[in-house]
Amino acid sequence: MREVCNILNLGVAERTWVVAHVFRMVMLATVLLIATSAVCHAADVDTGDVYFHQGSTNFIGGKMEAAKEKVEEGLELYPQNAKLTALKKLLEQQKKDDKQKQQDKQKQKEKQNKQKEKEKENKQKQKEKQDKKNDKQQEQKEPPKKNEMTKDEAEMLLDAMKQKEQADRDKLRIILGRPQRVDKNW
């Protein structure tokens, strides 16, 4: 069985699923073999074999609910029937396996969704970093326009204006002298 799984390159979950289904098929074949031999050897068919036959046929056809109903009907009438009891256990096991398989699929889906979200967030962060980097490069590469001045030129112009204003004030002080205090005359 391992060699077949290795050749088919199956993972652990898939191997488990294959083994479980092979086991079910063997169990079903055994149950059907017992049922067939019992039918062939029994003269009286009304011992629950009809219910077993209908239930197993529905089970093989994949109609789990119909199979369960027939088995339960048969067990109500023939509670000691071993074949019906075995088929009921097989149906219960199948139901548990289906639930487990569904839960596993749900967990795997959630895991994939979380991974996709993380990848999305990482891509968004990378894009933001790239955008910032591009913006910085763009600012550095863009030459100032003809009518605009650079930051250094603006600072030099402001400093020159401050110096000129200070010089103008100094000249006015010399000419006007010191401002005198005016007394209030009212």
C-alpha positions as a Python dict, from the first residue, in 0.01 Angstrom:
ca = {
    (1, 'M'): (0, 0, 0),
    (2, 'R'): (287, 238, 82),
    (3, 'E'): (452, 172, -250),
    (4, 'V'): (129, 260, -432),
    (5, 'C'): (93, 582, -225),
    (6, 'N'): (458, 672, -291),
    (7, 'I'): (419, 610, -664),
    (8, 'L'): (106, 825, -671),
    (9, 'N'): (293, 1090, -466),
    (10, 'L'): (20, 1113, -202),
    (11, 'G'): (51, 1313, 120),
    (12, 'V'): (-22, 1184, 470),
    (13, 'A'): (-383, 1303, 472),
    (14, 'E'): (-448, 1146, 132),
    (15, 'R'): (-281, 821, 238),
    (16, 'T'): (-502, 806, 544),
    (17, 'W'): (-806, 867, 329),
    (18, 'V'): (-703, 592, 83),
    (19, 'V'): (-638, 342, 362),
    (20, 'A'): (-972, 423, 528),
    (21, 'H'): (-1161, 376, 203),
    (22, 'V'): (-981, 53, 120),
    (23, 'F'): (-1066, -70, 470),
    (24, 'R'): (-1431, 26, 419),
    (25, 'M'): (-1443, -153, 87),
    (26, 'V'): (-1296, -468, 244),
    (27, 'M'): (-1548, -444, 526),
    (28, 'L'): (-1830, -391, 279),
    (29, 'A'): (-1717, -685, 67),
    (30, 'T'): (-1705, -901, 381),
    (31, 'V'): (-2051, -789, 486),
    (32, 'L'): (-2186, -850, 138),
    (33, 'L'): (-2021, -1193, 124),
    (34, 'I'): (-2178, -1286, 456),
    (35, 'A'): (-2511, -1153, 338),
    (36, 'T'): (-2496, -1342, 11),
    (37, 'S'): (-2402, -1668, 176),
    (38, 'A'): (-2673, -1624, 435),
    (39, 'V'): (-2933, -1560, 166),
    (40, 'C'): (-2822, -1863, -31),
    (41, 'H'): (-2835, -2093, 273),
    (42, 'A'): (-3139, -1955, 445),
    (43, 'A'): (-3482, -2073, 348),
    (44, 'D'): (-3652, -1804, 551),
    (45, 'V'): (-3573, -1460, 405),
    (46, 'D'): (-3766, -1268, 670),
    (47, 'T'): (-3485, -1250, 931),
    (48, 'G'): (-3377, -896, 853),
    (49, 'D'): (-3186, -989, 539),
    (50, 'V'): (-3422, -786, 323),
    (51, 'Y'): (-3350, -475, 530),
    (52, 'F'): (-2980, -553, 526),
    (53, 'H'): (-2984, -597, 149),
    (54, 'Q'): (-3170, -270, 93),
    (55, 'G'): (-2947, -85, 338),
    (56, 'S'): (-2624, -219, 190),
    (57, 'T'): (-2743, -140, -163),
    (58, 'N'): (-2816, 218, -60),
    (59, 'F'): (-2478, 238, 118),
    (60, 'I'): (-2292, 122, -191),
    (61, 'G'): (-2493, 369, -401),
    (62, 'G'): (-2387, 652, -170),
    (63, 'K'): (-2735, 709, -28),
    (64, 'M'): (-2632, 718, 338),
    (65, 'E'): (-2962, 852, 476),
    (66, 'A'): (-3171, 587, 297),
    (67, 'A'): (-2930, 315, 410),
    (68, 'K'): (-2952, 437, 769),
    (69, 'E'): (-3334, 436, 756),
    (70, 'K'): (-3349, 78, 624),
    (71, 'V'): (-3099, -45, 882),
    (72, 'E'): (-3291, 123, 1164),
    (73, 'E'): (-3620, -24, 1040),
    (74, 'G'): (-3460, -368, 1027),
    (75, 'L'): (-3310, -332, 1375),
    (76, 'E'): (-3650, -234, 1517),
    (77, 'L'): (-3793, -561, 1388),
    (78, 'Y'): (-3480, -776, 1430),
    (79, 'P'): (-3263, -622, 1704),
    (80, 'Q'): (-3039, -930, 1727),
    (81, 'N'): (-2948, -939, 1358),
    (82, 'A'): (-2567, -927, 1343),
    (83, 'K'): (-2550, -811, 980),
    (84, 'L'): (-2777, -515, 1044),
    (85, 'T'): (-2575, -426, 1355),
    (86, 'A'): (-2249, -447, 1159),
    (87, 'L'): (-2391, -234, 879),
    (88, 'K'): (-2512, 23, 1132),
    (89, 'K'): (-2161, 44, 1280),
    (90, 'L'): (-2019, 81, 930),
    (91, 'L'): (-2263, 364, 855),
    (92, 'E'): (-2173, 539, 1181),
    (93, 'Q'): (-1802, 504, 1102),
    (94, 'Q'): (-1860, 644, 755),
    (95, 'K'): (-2046, 941, 903),
    (96, 'K'): (-1762, 1010, 1149),
    (97, 'D'): (-1506, 985, 870),
    (98, 'D'): (-1705, 1223, 651),
    (99, 'K'): (-1728, 1475, 935),
    (100, 'Q'): (-1355, 1444, 1001),
    (101, 'K'): (-1279, 1488, 634),
    (102, 'Q'): (-1502, 1796, 620),
    (103, 'Q'): (-1333, 1942, 929),
    (104, 'D'): (-992, 1877, 778),
    (105, 'K'): (-1094, 2052, 457),
    (106, 'Q'): (-1229, 2346, 659),
    (107, 'K'): (-905, 2374, 857),
    (108, 'Q'): (-701, 2355, 541),
    (109, 'K'): (-916, 2626, 380),
    (110, 'E'): (-875, 2851, 685),
    (111, 'K'): (-501, 2792, 679),
    (112, 'Q'): (-485, 2881, 310),
    (113, 'N'): (-695, 3193, 368),
    (114, 'K'): (-464, 3307, 649),
    (115, 'Q'): (-162, 3243, 430),
    (116, 'K'): (-318, 3441, 144),
    (117, 'E'): (-395, 3730, 381),
    (118, 'K'): (-36, 3732, 506),
    (119, 'E'): (93, 3729, 149),
    (120, 'K'): (-142, 4013, 63),
    (121, 'E'): (-24, 4216, 363),
    (122, 'N'): (339, 4150, 274),
    (123, 'K'): (279, 4259, -85),
    (124, 'Q'): (104, 4573, 38),
    (125, 'K'): (393, 4656, 272),
    (126, 'Q'): (645, 4598, -5),
    (127, 'K'): (443, 4817, -238),
    (128, 'E'): (429, 5095, 23),
    (129, 'K'): (806, 5072, 77),
    (130, 'Q'): (866, 5079, -297),
    (131, 'D'): (632, 5377, -336),
    (132, 'K'): (817, 5568, -61),
    (133, 'K'): (1148, 5481, -219),
    (134, 'N'): (1023, 5593, -560),
    (135, 'D'): (889, 5918, -412),
    (136, 'K'): (1225, 5995, -251),
    (137, 'Q'): (1409, 5919, -575),
    (138, 'Q'): (1163, 6132, -767),
    (139, 'E'): (1217, 6426, -530),
    (140, 'Q'): (1592, 6393, -563),
    (141, 'K'): (1588, 6358, -941),
    (142, 'E'): (1342, 6638, -1019),
    (143, 'P'): (1533, 6955, -1105),
    (144, 'P'): (1371, 7274, -982),
    (145, 'K'): (1148, 7443, -1234),
    (146, 'K'): (1261, 7768, -1395),
    (147, 'N'): (1032, 7991, -1190),
    (148, 'E'): (1094, 7804, -866),
    (149, 'M'): (1396, 7816, -642),
    (150, 'T'): (1559, 7549, -436),
    (151, 'K'): (1545, 7542, -61),
    (152, 'D'): (1905, 7664, -32),
    (153, 'E'): (1836, 7958, -265),
    (154, 'A'): (1530, 8055, -62),
    (155, 'E'): (1728, 8051, 263),
    (156, 'M'): (2005, 8263, 110),
    (157, 'L'): (1749, 8515, -15),
    (158, 'L'): (1583, 8539, 327),
    (159, 'D'): (1919, 8589, 498),
    (160, 'A'): (2007, 8866, 252),
    (161, 'M'): (1672, 9037, 315),
    (162, 'K'): (1726, 9020, 692),
    (163, 'Q'): (2071, 9173, 659),
    (164, 'K'): (1940, 9454, 437),
    (165, 'E'): (1654, 9530, 677),
    (166, 'Q'): (1896, 9541, 969),
    (167, 'A'): (2124, 9778, 775),
    (168, 'D'): (1827, 10004, 694),
    (169, 'R'): (1733, 10022, 1062),
    (170, 'D'): (2085, 10107, 1160),
    (171, 'K'): (2089, 10394, 906),
    (172, 'L'): (1759, 10530, 1036),
    (173, 'R'): (1890, 10529, 1392),
    (174, 'I'): (2186, 10735, 1290),
    (175, 'I'): (1970, 10987, 1105),
    (176, 'L'): (1684, 11013, 1352),
    (177, 'G'): (1877, 10944, 1657),
    (178, 'R'): (1743, 10774, 1949),
    (179, 'P'): (1364, 10778, 1979),
    (180, 'Q'): (1253, 11008, 2258),
    (181, 'R'): (986, 10941, 2501),
    (182, 'V'): (679, 11152, 2463),
    (183, 'D'): (494, 11259, 2770),
    (184, 'K'): (125, 11236, 2768),
    (185, 'N'): (-43, 11572, 2747),
    (186, 'W'): (-397, 11507, 2823),
}
